[in-house]
Amino acid sequence: MIHNVIDMTVEGSVGTPTLTTYIIDDAEMFLIRKRPLIIICPGGGYNHLSDREGELLALQYLSMGFHAAVLRYSVTPAVYPTPLSELAKAMATVRKHVDEWHIEENKILVQGSSAGGHLAGLLGCYWNKEWLAEQIAEGNKELLRPNGLILSYPVITSGEFAHRGSFDMLIGEAADTQRREKLLEELSLEKQVTEDTPPTFIWHTYEDGAVPAENSLLFVQALRRKNIPVEFHLYPKGGHGLGLGTELTCSSSGKEIRPEINTWIHMAETFIRNL
C-alpha cells in the first residue's frame, strides 16, 4: 500500500492540513490495473474533524477494491475559501498521480459527511471557477474536476433548514453584515448547482435533528433541474452523524448503531462502479 501523508497547506490554512493516501499498490499482481479513488472529507461542523468519518470509511472503500484518501482540512479559525482550496489542492494532487497510483482517471470522487458533505459539494459546484483554478492549478480547471460526489447527511443550505453553526464557523466572526449575507448566498449549495456539477449519490435520515433532511432534498431538486444524475436514499430512522451505522463508526454513547442504514455504502459502491 502507498500510505503517504501529504501537506495540503494553502494561504489561510490553520495548522497543517494533510491528505493521507490509502493506495492499493503492486498493480502488476492484480487483474485490475486501475481503480477508482475516493477523497474523503470528514464532518465536524467546520469546528473540528470527526475521525469516525475518515479513515474508517477509507478502509471500507479499500475492501471494495477502491483507492481512498482522507483530507484533514482546516477548520475554525480558518474561514472560506480555505477548506475549499485545500480540497481543490487534494484533487489536483490525486490527478497528478493517476499513473503512479494506478487510478482510473474518470472515477475520482469526493465523499463528505455533514459539513464535509458541504465541502465536497462546494468542490462539485465550484471546481470550474477561474479564481480557484488560478490559485491551485495554474489555470487548469480539469485538474480540479470531481467525477462524482458521495454525500452523507450533508450540510447544504444556509436558508430555513440551515445548520447555522457550520456556516458561522466557515464564514467567521470578522465578516461584516454585507459580506456575511453575500457569503451565505454563495455557500448555499442548492443555489450553486450548474450543468458541470458531477453525478451525485446522497443519503440522509428522516429523523436527523441537527441537519434536517431538507438539506439533501433541496440539493436533489437542484440537480434535477440541471439534469444531473442523482441517486438519493432517505432512511426513516436514525439521527445525525451515523457514519456506517455500525459499531465500527459508533461513538462511545452507542446511539449511532443503526445497522439498517449500512446499506448505503454498498449502494454507493454500485454507484461508483457504474459512473
C-alpha positions as CSV (number, residue, x, y, z in Angstrom):
1,M,0.0,0.0,0.0
2,I,1.1,3.5,-0.8
3,H,0.4,5.2,2.6
4,N,1.6,8.8,2.4
5,V,0.7,11.9,4.4
6,I,0.9,14.9,2.1
7,D,0.9,18.6,3.2
8,M,-2.1,20.4,1.7
9,T,-1.3,23.9,3.1
10,V,-2.6,26.9,1.1
11,E,-2.9,30.5,2.0
12,G,-5.1,30.8,5.1
13,S,-4.5,27.2,6.3
14,V,-4.6,26.6,10.1
15,G,-2.2,24.1,11.4
16,T,-1.1,21.6,8.8
17,P,-3.9,20.2,6.6
18,T,-3.0,16.8,5.2
19,L,-4.1,14.2,2.6
20,T,-3.5,10.7,3.8
21,T,-3.5,8.1,0.9
22,Y,-4.6,4.5,1.0
23,I,-3.4,3.3,-2.4
24,I,-3.5,-0.4,-3.3
25,D,0.0,-1.0,-4.7
26,D,1.6,-3.7,-6.8
27,A,-0.8,-3.3,-9.7
28,E,1.1,-5.9,-11.7
29,M,0.0,-8.6,-9.3
30,F,-3.7,-7.9,-10.0
31,L,-6.1,-8.3,-12.9
32,I,-7.4,-4.9,-12.1
33,R,-4.7,-2.4,-13.0
34,K,-6.5,0.9,-12.3
35,R,-9.0,1.6,-9.7
36,P,-11.4,4.4,-8.6
37,L,-10.2,6.7,-5.9
38,I,-12.4,8.4,-3.3
39,I,-11.2,11.6,-1.4
40,I,-12.9,11.6,2.0
41,C,-13.9,14.8,3.9
42,P,-14.9,14.1,7.5
43,G,-17.6,16.2,9.1
44,G,-17.4,18.2,12.3
45,G,-19.3,21.5,11.6
46,Y,-16.2,23.2,10.4
47,N,-15.3,23.3,14.1
48,H,-13.4,20.0,14.3
49,L,-12.9,16.8,12.3
50,S,-14.8,13.6,13.1
51,D,-12.3,10.7,13.0
52,R,-15.3,8.3,12.7
53,E,-16.0,9.7,9.2
54,G,-12.4,9.5,7.9
55,E,-10.1,6.5,8.0
56,L,-12.8,4.0,8.8
57,L,-14.6,4.9,5.6
58,A,-11.4,4.7,3.7
59,L,-10.9,1.1,4.9
60,Q,-14.4,0.2,3.7
61,Y,-13.6,1.6,0.2
62,L,-10.3,-0.4,0.3
63,S,-12.3,-3.6,1.0
64,M,-14.3,-2.9,-2.2
65,G,-11.1,-2.7,-4.3
66,F,-11.0,1.1,-4.5
67,H,-8.3,3.5,-3.5
68,A,-9.0,6.2,-0.9
69,A,-7.5,9.3,0.6
70,V,-8.6,11.3,3.7
71,L,-8.4,15.0,3.7
72,R,-7.9,16.6,7.1
73,Y,-8.8,20.2,6.1
74,S,-8.5,23.4,8.1
75,V,-11.4,24.3,10.5
76,T,-12.1,27.4,12.6
77,P,-10.4,29.9,12.8
78,A,-9.8,29.1,9.1
79,V,-12.6,30.6,7.0
80,Y,-13.9,30.2,3.5
81,P,-12.4,29.7,0.9
82,T,-9.5,28.0,2.7
83,P,-11.1,24.5,3.2
84,L,-12.3,24.5,-0.5
85,S,-8.8,25.5,-1.7
86,E,-7.3,22.6,0.3
87,L,-9.8,20.1,-1.2
88,A,-9.0,21.5,-4.6
89,K,-5.3,21.0,-4.0
90,A,-6.0,17.5,-2.9
91,M,-7.9,16.8,-6.1
92,A,-5.1,18.3,-8.2
93,T,-2.6,16.2,-6.3
94,V,-4.5,13.0,-7.0
95,R,-4.9,13.8,-10.7
96,K,-1.2,14.4,-11.0
97,H,-0.5,10.9,-9.7
98,V,-3.1,8.9,-11.7
99,D,-0.4,6.8,-13.4
100,E,1.9,6.3,-10.4
101,W,-1.0,5.4,-8.1
102,H,-2.9,3.3,-10.8
103,I,-6.0,5.5,-10.6
104,E,-8.9,5.3,-13.1
105,E,-8.9,9.0,-14.0
106,N,-12.6,9.2,-14.8
107,K,-13.6,7.8,-11.4
108,I,-12.1,10.2,-8.9
109,L,-14.9,11.1,-6.4
110,V,-15.3,13.2,-3.3
111,Q,-17.1,11.7,-0.3
112,G,-18.2,14.0,2.5
113,S,-20.2,13.7,5.7
114,S,-22.2,16.5,7.3
115,A,-20.0,19.7,7.0
116,G,-17.6,17.5,5.0
117,G,-20.5,16.9,2.6
118,H,-20.9,20.6,2.3
119,L,-17.2,20.9,1.4
120,A,-17.5,18.1,-1.1
121,G,-20.5,19.8,-2.6
122,L,-18.6,23.1,-2.8
123,L,-15.9,21.5,-5.0
124,G,-18.7,19.9,-7.1
125,C,-20.2,23.3,-7.7
126,Y,-17.1,25.4,-7.8
127,W,-14.4,23.3,-9.4
128,N,-14.5,25.2,-12.7
129,K,-14.2,28.7,-11.2
130,E,-11.4,30.7,-12.7
131,W,-10.1,32.0,-9.3
132,L,-9.8,28.5,-7.8
133,A,-8.0,27.1,-10.9
134,E,-5.6,30.0,-10.9
135,Q,-4.9,29.6,-7.2
136,I,-4.4,25.9,-7.2
137,A,-3.8,24.5,-10.7
138,E,-2.1,27.2,-12.8
139,G,-5.4,27.8,-14.5
140,N,-6.0,24.1,-15.4
141,K,-9.6,23.6,-14.3
142,E,-9.7,19.9,-15.3
143,L,-7.2,19.1,-12.5
144,L,-9.9,20.1,-10.1
145,R,-12.9,18.2,-11.6
146,P,-14.5,15.6,-9.4
147,N,-16.2,12.8,-11.4
148,G,-18.8,12.2,-8.7
149,L,-20.0,13.2,-5.2
150,I,-21.0,10.9,-2.3
151,L,-22.8,12.9,0.3
152,S,-23.8,11.6,3.7
153,Y,-26.3,13.7,5.6
154,P,-24.7,16.8,4.1
155,V,-25.0,20.5,5.2
156,I,-26.3,22.2,2.0
157,T,-28.5,25.2,2.6
158,S,-28.0,28.5,4.5
159,G,-31.7,29.1,4.4
160,E,-34.6,27.9,6.5
161,F,-33.2,24.5,7.2
162,A,-29.6,25.5,7.8
163,H,-27.1,24.1,10.3
164,R,-26.2,27.6,11.5
165,G,-23.1,26.5,13.4
166,S,-21.4,25.2,10.2
167,F,-21.9,28.5,8.4
168,D,-20.9,30.6,11.4
169,M,-17.6,28.6,11.6
170,L,-17.0,28.8,7.9
171,I,-17.7,32.5,7.5
172,G,-16.1,33.6,10.8
173,E,-16.9,36.4,13.1
174,A,-14.9,39.0,11.3
175,A,-17.2,39.3,8.3
176,D,-19.4,42.4,8.3
177,T,-23.2,42.1,7.7
178,Q,-23.0,42.8,4.0
179,R,-20.2,40.3,3.3
180,R,-21.9,37.7,5.5
181,E,-25.1,37.9,3.5
182,K,-23.1,37.6,0.3
183,L,-21.3,34.5,1.5
184,L,-24.4,32.9,2.8
185,E,-25.8,33.1,-0.7
186,E,-22.6,31.7,-2.3
187,L,-22.3,28.9,0.2
188,S,-26.0,27.8,-0.1
189,L,-25.3,24.9,-2.5
190,E,-28.8,24.4,-3.8
191,K,-28.3,27.8,-5.5
192,Q,-24.9,26.9,-7.0
193,V,-25.6,23.8,-9.0
194,T,-24.7,24.0,-12.7
195,E,-24.6,21.7,-15.7
196,D,-21.0,21.0,-14.7
197,T,-21.8,19.6,-11.2
198,P,-21.0,15.9,-11.2
199,P,-23.3,13.0,-10.7
200,T,-24.2,12.6,-7.0
201,F,-25.1,9.9,-4.5
202,I,-26.7,11.3,-1.5
203,W,-28.4,9.9,1.6
204,H,-30.0,11.2,4.8
205,T,-32.2,10.2,7.7
206,Y,-35.8,11.4,8.2
207,E,-35.1,11.9,12.0
208,D,-31.9,14.0,11.6
209,G,-32.5,16.8,14.0
210,A,-29.1,18.6,13.5
211,V,-29.0,18.8,9.7
212,P,-32.6,18.4,8.5
213,A,-33.2,16.1,5.6
214,E,-34.5,19.1,3.6
215,N,-30.8,19.9,3.0
216,S,-30.5,16.8,0.8
217,L,-33.9,17.3,-0.7
218,L,-33.0,20.8,-1.8
219,F,-29.8,19.6,-3.4
220,V,-31.6,16.7,-5.2
221,Q,-34.1,19.2,-6.6
222,A,-31.4,21.5,-7.8
223,L,-29.6,18.6,-9.5
224,R,-32.8,17.5,-11.2
225,R,-33.4,21.0,-12.6
226,K,-30.0,20.8,-14.2
227,N,-30.5,17.2,-15.4
228,I,-27.6,16.0,-13.3
229,P,-27.8,12.2,-12.5
230,V,-28.6,11.7,-8.8
231,E,-29.2,8.7,-6.5
232,F,-31.0,9.6,-3.3
233,H,-31.9,7.5,-0.2
234,L,-33.9,8.7,2.8
235,Y,-33.9,6.3,5.7
236,P,-36.8,6.6,8.1
237,K,-34.9,6.1,11.4
238,G,-31.7,7.5,12.8
239,G,-30.2,10.8,13.9
240,H,-27.3,12.8,12.7
241,G,-23.7,11.6,12.2
242,L,-24.3,7.9,11.7
243,G,-21.3,7.1,9.6
244,L,-21.7,3.5,8.6
245,G,-24.4,2.9,11.2
246,T,-22.4,0.1,12.8
247,E,-20.2,-0.4,15.9
248,L,-17.2,0.4,13.7
249,T,-18.2,4.1,13.4
250,C,-20.1,4.5,16.6
251,S,-19.2,6.8,19.4
252,S,-19.0,5.6,23.0
253,S,-22.6,6.5,23.5
254,G,-23.8,3.7,21.2
255,K,-26.6,5.9,19.9
256,E,-25.3,5.7,16.3
257,I,-25.8,2.0,15.8
258,R,-28.3,1.6,13.0
259,P,-27.3,-1.5,11.1
260,E,-30.2,-1.0,8.6
261,I,-28.5,2.2,7.2
262,N,-25.3,0.3,6.4
263,T,-26.8,-0.5,3.0
264,W,-25.8,3.0,1.8
265,I,-22.1,2.1,1.4
266,H,-22.9,-0.9,-0.7
267,M,-25.3,1.1,-2.9
268,A,-22.5,3.8,-3.2
269,E,-20.2,1.0,-4.4
270,T,-22.6,0.3,-7.2
271,F,-22.9,4.0,-8.0
272,I,-19.1,4.3,-8.3
273,R,-18.7,1.2,-10.5
274,N,-21.5,2.5,-12.8
275,L,-20.1,6.0,-13.3
